[in-house]
Amino acid sequence: MPVESVTVVPVPLRTPGPAGPTGATGVTGPTGVTGSGNTGPTGNTGPSGGPTGSTGVTGPTGSTGSTGPLGFTGPTGVTGAKGATGNAGSGGPVGATGPQGTGSIGPGGPTGATGAGGPTGPSAGPTGATGPTGTAGVTGPSGGPTGPTGVTGPASNMSPDRAVVTPTTSTWSTWVNQGGATLTNESWGVLLEETSTSTSVNHLRCKVNAFPVGDFTAYARFTRAWFSQNFIAAGIVIRESATGKLVILRIGGDQSAGKIGVDKYTDADTGVGALFQSNTDVEPGVFWLKVTYVSGSTPNYVFSISYDGNAWNDIAIMNKTTFFTTNGDQIGIFINTVQQSGAGFVQRVGCTSWEVV
């Protein structure tokens, strides 16, 4: 098909004229039918309102109103009660002393006359006359001639007793299980007695001191009385104060014969056995007892007896924990009154020497 040619005619540009006046608002047409199309997107928020206007000028202050009328005067109040009178003021200072008078002192009275002295008494009475000297008796004859010197006897094989250190009641400080026991000072030492009664029950009546510091040896000398009841004894006691346990070195234990032993007690009334005891009779009279304590070696205790305090017989040994829980810490003397059955059976023993070195 042939192509038609088109001629383009240029149209000159026109400048728009001024806007015409706004026409009157037309009559609102009827509301159109709501479309069924989708809701369009929300438009952008428009700009905020214009700027805030300036604050207005403050108005002038109003004038002060006139003063109101005075109120009525109230009635006069009742007069209050009179107050209490105040305390009296303190006294004023003492006035100054007035001037001394100018009058002179009067003259002294006259001295009285001296009384007459009594007469002097006589000196010693006259000496009596000496009586005549008696006639001297006839001199007796001189003594007879000196007798011949006796023959020297053989040397003794007995050593002298150990030196005595006499005790007193204050030598020991503390009673243990005293009961009816007493300790009395005598010229030769102390007397330990017990007068209370019992029936087949041990009662150690003890008076003790604390152990000395370090190792020691205790020496005691007793006058051995023959006790009137079985098992009554006396001697040296060692005690552990924390547990009440005791170990005794004794003489006695039989009413008809002298016995010796080393016994253990759980308390002062309860014996539980012996470390040593002998039923061999020993001579009555003076007895020495000794307890040796050494802390750093075993055995810790050695118990010994002697007739003279010099020649000793060791009869028992013991370590400190063999019976004691820790160790003894008190030592002294005792008497045991087991089976003392009546007031007539007063038991007594004398301690004539006590020494701890």
Secondary structure in CASP SS format (residue, H / E / C, confidence):
PFRMAT SS
TARGET T0000
AUTHOR 0000-0000-0000
METHOD secondary structure of the structure
MODEL  1
M C 1.00
P C 1.00
V C 1.00
E C 1.00
S C 1.00
V C 1.00
T C 1.00
V C 1.00
V C 1.00
P C 1.00
V C 1.00
P C 1.00
L C 1.00
R C 1.00
T C 1.00
P C 1.00
G C 1.00
P C 1.00
A C 1.00
G C 1.00
P C 1.00
T C 1.00
G C 1.00
A C 1.00
T C 1.00
G C 1.00
V C 1.00
T C 1.00
G C 1.00
P C 1.00
T C 1.00
G C 1.00
V C 1.00
T C 1.00
G C 1.00
S C 1.00
G C 1.00
N C 1.00
T C 1.00
G C 1.00
P C 1.00
T C 1.00
G C 1.00
N C 1.00
T C 1.00
G C 1.00
P C 1.00
S C 1.00
G C 1.00
G C 1.00
P C 1.00
T C 1.00
G C 1.00
S C 1.00
T C 1.00
G C 1.00
V C 1.00
T C 1.00
G C 1.00
P C 1.00
T C 1.00
G C 1.00
S C 1.00
T C 1.00
G C 1.00
S C 1.00
T C 1.00
G C 1.00
P C 1.00
L C 1.00
G C 1.00
F C 1.00
T C 1.00
G C 1.00
P C 1.00
T C 1.00
G C 1.00
V C 1.00
T C 1.00
G C 1.00
A C 1.00
K C 1.00
G C 1.00
A C 1.00
T C 1.00
G C 1.00
N C 1.00
A C 1.00
G C 1.00
S C 1.00
G C 1.00
G C 1.00
P C 1.00
V C 1.00
G C 1.00
A C 1.00
T C 1.00
G C 1.00
P C 1.00
Q C 1.00
G C 1.00
T C 1.00
G C 1.00
S C 1.00
I C 1.00
G C 1.00
P C 1.00
G C 1.00
G C 1.00
P C 1.00
T C 1.00
G C 1.00
A C 1.00
T C 1.00
G C 1.00
A C 1.00
G C 1.00
G C 1.00
P C 1.00
T C 1.00
G C 1.00
P C 1.00
S C 1.00
A C 1.00
G C 1.00
P C 1.00
T C 1.00
G C 1.00
A C 1.00
T C 1.00
G C 1.00
P C 1.00
T C 1.00
G C 1.00
T C 1.00
A C 1.00
G C 1.00
V C 1.00
T C 1.00
G C 1.00
P C 1.00
S C 1.00
G C 1.00
G C 1.00
P C 1.00
T C 1.00
G C 1.00
P C 1.00
T C 1.00
G C 1.00
V C 1.00
T C 1.00
G C 1.00
P C 1.00
A C 1.00
S C 1.00
N C 1.00
M C 1.00
S C 1.00
P C 1.00
D C 1.00
R C 1.00
A C 1.00
V C 1.00
V C 1.00
T C 1.00
P C 1.00
T C 1.00
T H 1.00
S H 1.00
T H 1.00
W C 1.00
S C 1.00
T E 1.00
W E 1.00
V E 1.00
N C 1.00
Q C 1.00
G C 1.00
G C 1.00
A E 1.00
T E 1.00
L E 1.00
T E 1.00
N E 1.00
E E 1.00
S C 1.00
W C 1.00
G E 1.00
V E 1.00
L E 1.00
L E 1.00
E E 1.00
E E 1.00
T C 1.00
S C 1.00
T C 1.00
S C 1.00
T C 1.00
S C 1.00
V C 1.00
N C 1.00
H C 1.00
L E 1.00
R E 1.00
C E 1.00
K E 1.00
V E 1.00
N E 1.00
A E 1.00
F C 1.00
P C 1.00
V C 1.00
G C 1.00
D C 1.00
F E 1.00
T E 1.00
A E 1.00
Y E 1.00
A E 1.00
R E 1.00
F E 1.00
T E 1.00
R E 1.00
A C 1.00
W C 1.00
F C 1.00
S C 1.00
Q C 1.00
N C 1.00
F C 1.00
I C 1.00
A E 1.00
A E 1.00
G E 1.00
I E 1.00
V E 1.00
I E 1.00
R E 1.00
E E 1.00
S C 1.00
A C 1.00
T C 1.00
G C 1.00
K E 1.00
L E 1.00
V E 1.00
I E 1.00
L E 1.00
R E 1.00
I E 1.00
G E 1.00
G C 1.00
D C 1.00
Q C 1.00
S C 1.00
A C 1.00
G C 1.00
K C 1.00
I E 1.00
G E 1.00
V E 1.00
D E 1.00
K E 1.00
Y E 1.00
T E 1.00
D E 1.00
A C 1.00
D C 1.00
T E 1.00
G E 1.00
V E 1.00
G E 1.00
A E 1.00
L E 1.00
F E 1.00
Q E 1.00
S E 1.00
N C 1.00
T C 1.00
D C 1.00
V C 1.00
E C 1.00
P C 1.00
G E 1.00
V E 1.00
F E 1.00
W E 1.00
L E 1.00
K E 1.00
V E 1.00
T E 1.00
Y E 1.00
V C 1.00
S C 1.00
G C 1.00
S C 1.00
T C 1.00
P C 1.00
N C 1.00
Y E 1.00
V E 1.00
F E 1.00
S E 1.00
I E 1.00
S E 1.00
Y C 1.00
D C 1.00
G C 1.00
N C 1.00
A C 1.00
W C 1.00
N E 1.00
D E 1.00
I E 1.00
A E 1.00
I E 1.00
M E 1.00
N C 1.00
K H 1.00
T H 1.00
T H 1.00
F H 1.00
F C 1.00
T C 1.00
T C 1.00
N C 1.00
G C 1.00
D C 1.00
Q E 1.00
I E 1.00
G E 1.00
I E 1.00
F E 1.00
I E 1.00
N E 1.00
T C 1.00
V C 1.00
Q C 1.00
Q C 1.00
S C 1.00
G C 1.00
A C 1.00
G C 1.00
F C 1.00
V C 1.00
Q E 1.00
R E 1.00
V E 1.00
G E 1.00
C E 1.00
T E 1.00
S E 1.00
W E 1.00
E E 1.00
V E 1.00
V C 1.00
END
